[in-house]
Amino acid sequence: MLLLNSINPYAKNTYNCVGVCMTIKYLNIKVKDLEENKSISISDSIKHLIEIFHFLDLRRFDQIIISNDVNIEINKIKKSKLNKNSSIYAKVITTIIKDKIHILLILNKIFALTLIKNEKDEFMYKNALHVFHHELAHIHDYNKKIDIFEKQMISERYSGMQAITFPLAEICWSEYIANYVSSSSTKANSFPLVTAQTLASLLISMGKELKIKIMVFKSNKDRKDVFDDVKKDIEKILKTAAYLLGYLHGLNITLGELCDKAEYIIDKSSFKDTWAMMNDELSIMRGLYPYAWDNLSIYKKLANCTFFYYKRLGIILKENESKELYFVVM
């Protein structure tokens, strides 16, 4: 009996989907603002790609929306207020209908056009293929998590320190596992190398900015806008690190092999210990995934990485008996 991993090059690093994969006929593809022939070509290309990635768990995935602006579509569905004119290529979101979670994929129209195979621009097509693979890996991961703690995902509300650390831990895991699973559709000198270089640049530029912002916040605790900026900077660094670790673990390479300059910058930065903690914890979580996961406490140690990095930068997260969050700046 042949395993899917042995006959499909993209099935590497995948937790096989047995008897639960989606049938394409249940997928609604809605294409906006494109002429009919291109709409048909995009839809056919997407259906073909989903057949290629059929080994992923795509249950609950029942709609794709293709439009000019991903954020506008998210705002319509989630009643959110994300910035318009976004440059986002793709985004997986969930909706709850009659207490059941449904999964949607929203694609930027220009990006979706690159999913039509074009021998004249093979490079762009392969890059688009990897991004699409990454998004399907998010859907795969959503399904695994929904199976384990659907009720908690619908009703859980974090408070106190967890309101800062747990949502970020969930995002870090999500980006990590999506890149781990989809790493088979890219090469080390492509997306992984760019991600390593991006993290290195963030640590250099944001490292200096964070010190200044924390000094400002220390002198005036009422400057919530400054803390919000610090929070965004820390989130960006941690998410990029998780993204990069997914590639490294998926491709089974070290950071030194990929980009020795990035390794050197991390080693000399205040992020060094947090990077090592995230590396270890994400590996442990992946080793337990999904069958040894049982509730949202699986994120606890990864969330502690966020707490540790705040502390390393001079901000200690605390909470009172009423689970209200406050800070001590060293």
N, C-alpha and C positions, 0 to 999 in steps of 0.2 A: 504493500500500500504506500503510495507516494504522499508525503506531507506537502502542504501548500508551500512551505518555506523552500522546498527543494525544486519547485517548478516555477516560482514567481520571484524574480529578483527583488521586487519591492516588499516582499513579505518578511524580510529580515527584521529581527527585533520586535516581532508582533506576538501578542498573546492571542493565539488562534481563536477564531470565532466558529464554533461548531453548532450548526443547526439553528442559528439565530440571526443570520445575516439578512439584510434588507433586500426585498425584491424591487427592482427598478420601477415596475408599473405603479407602485404606490407613491412615487416621488413626483411632486408637482414642481415644475420649473417655470417660474414666472420671469419673463424677460421684458424689461421696460425700455422705451425710447430707442429701439433699434428696428431697422427694416426687417421684413419677414424672413428673407433668405439668410441673413446673419443670425437671427434668432434661432432658426432651425439648425444652423451649423453649430452654434454654441451648445444648444440642447443635446444634439447628437454627440458632440465631443465629450460633454460632461457625462452622459450615459455610458460612453465607451470607457472613460477613466474610472467610473464607479465599478464597472465590470472588472477592470484590471485590479482594483483595490478591494475586491469582494471578500478577501480574507479578514478585513476589518469588521468590527461590530458596528453596524450602521442602523440598528433598530432605533425606533423613535424619530428617525431622521426622515421627515416627510415633505420638506419644502426647501427650494432654493429660490432666492430673489436676486435678480441681476438688475442693477440700476446705476445711475450716475454717481450717487453718493451713499456709501455704506451707512454713515452716521444718521442720515436723514431717515433711512428705512428703520434703523434701530429706534430712533426717537418715536416713529409712528407706532411701532409694536410695543415698546417698553415704556412709553410715555415719559421718556427721558429728555434731557436737554444737552446732548452732546454737540460739539461744534460742527457746523455745516462746512461744506467744501473740504472734507477730510481727504487725506491721501491714503487711507486704509484700503488695502487690496481686498481683504476678506475678513469676515468675522462670524464665528459660530455663536448663536445665542439660544436660550431656552425660553419657552413659554409654558404656562400652566393652564390647561383646559380641562375642566371637570376633575380637578385634583390629580391630573396626569401630566407628566412632563413631556413636552414635544421639543424636538431639536430642529433648528433652522440654520441654513447657511446663507449669508448675504455676500454677494460678490460685486466688486466694482466693475462697471461695464467695460472699461478699457482693459482691465486685467483679464476679464472673462474672454475677450477676443483673442488673447494670447494663448488660450487653452485649445484653440483650433490648430491642429498640427500644421506646421509650415516648414517645409524643407529648406526654404530660403533663409529662415531665421531659427535654426535649431537651438541655438543658445538661449534665446528668449523663451522658447517653448519648454525647454528642460527646466528653466528656472520657475516658470509658471506651474509646471507639473509638480515640482517640489513643494511650492506654496500650497497647492491644492491637496497634496498628500498630507501636509502638516495640518490643514484644516480638518480633513477626514480623520486624522489621528485624534484631534480634539473630540470629535463625535464619538469615536471608539472609547476614549477615556470617560466622557460623560456617561455613556451607557454602563460602564463598569461601576462608576460611582453611584449612579442612580439605583442599580441593583442592590448595592450595599446599604446606602442610607438615603433613600428617596425622601422619607418623611422629614429627616433632619435638613435636607437641602431645601425643602419647601418652607419649613417653619423656623429653623434655627436663626437666632439673632444674637450676635456677639456683643459683649459689653466690656467696659474697663479696658485693660491691656489687650485682651483678645480682640477688641474692635480694631486695633492697629495691626496686631501680629498674625492673626488667623486668616483673614481675607487675603493678605499678601502671601502667606504660606500656600494657600489654595492655588493662587495664580502661579506661583513659582513651580509648584508640582505640575500644574496643567501645561505650562510651556516646556518644562523639562521633558515630560513623558511624550508630548507631541513631537518634539525634536528627536528624542530617542527612537521613537517608532518610525518617523519619516526620514531618518538619516540615510536610509538605503537609497533614496532618490536624489542625493546630492553628493558632492565630492568635497574633500577636506579643504581644497583651495578655493572653494566657492563660498557659500553661506557661512560655514563654520569659521573660516578665516576672517571674514568681514565681522562676524559677531565677536571674535576675540579682539580684533582691533578696536571695535566699538567700546567694549568693556574697558580696555586700556585707556582709551581717550576719556571716557567718563570718569575714571578714577583720577586722572590728572586734572581735568577741568573742574569737576564737581568737588574733588577733594579740597581744593583751595576755597571754592565758594562756600562749601559746607562749614568750614571753620569760621568764616566771616559771619555767616547767617546765625550760627549757634552763639557767637559772641553777642550779636545784636539781640537775640532772643533772651540770653542770660541777663542782659542789662534792662530788658523791658518785657516782662512775661505777658503783657497785654498784646504784644505783637503776634496775634494768632496767624496773620498772613505769613510771617516769617517762618513759624513752625510748619505751616502747610507747605511752604516751599521746601523746607528740609525734608518733610515726609515724602514729597514727590521725588526729590533727588535720591533718597534712600531706596524708594520703591523701584526707580529706574535702574539703579545699580544691581539690586538683588534680582530683579526679573531678567536682566541681561545675563547675569551670572548663571541663573538657572537654565536659561536658553542655551548658553554655551556648554554647560555641563551635559545637557541632553545630547548635544552633538558629540562631545568627547566620549561619553559612555557608549553611545550608539555606534560610533565608528571605531571604538576601542583604541583610541589614541590618547596620548598625553598632551597637555597644553604646551609643553616644551617642544614636542614634535610638530605641533600645529603652528605655534607662534612664540618663539622664545622671548621676544620683546614684551609680549603681553604677560608672560609668566614672570619676567623680571619686575615689571611694574606692579603686579599684584603682590609679589614677594616683598616689595619695598613700601607697600601702602598699609594703611590702617585696616584695610579689608582682608588682609592675609589670613587671619585666623577664622573669620567668618566664611571665607571661600573654602577653607579646609573642612569646616563644620558642615557646610552645605553639600560638599562633595560626598562626605561620608553618609549624611542623613538621607540624601536623595537615593543613593545606592541601596541603603537598607530598605527604604520605602519601596523601591522597585523590586527588591527581592521578595517582599511580602505581598506584592500586588498581583492580582486583586483579591485572591482568595483568603488571605490572612488579614485583610482589612475588615474591621467590624463597625467602627463609628468614626466620628470626626476627630477624635483624639489622636488619630493616626498623624495629624498635622502638628501635634504639640511640639515635638523636638525641632521640626523645621521652623515653626513659629518662634522658638527660642533663639534661632539664628538672627531673626530680626531684632529681638530684645537685646541680644549680645552686641549687635552692630551699633544700635543706638547708644548703648553704654560705652562702647569703644570710642564713639565720637563725642562722648561727654553728656549724653542725655539719658537719664534713668527713668523708664516708664514705671509708674506706680498707680495703684487704685485704692480707694477707701473702702470701708465696709459696705457701702451702697453700690460698689462696682463702678464708681465714677472715676474716670481717668484723670491723672495729673502727672506733672513732670518735675524732676529735680535736675537742674543743670549744674554740672560739676565745674 
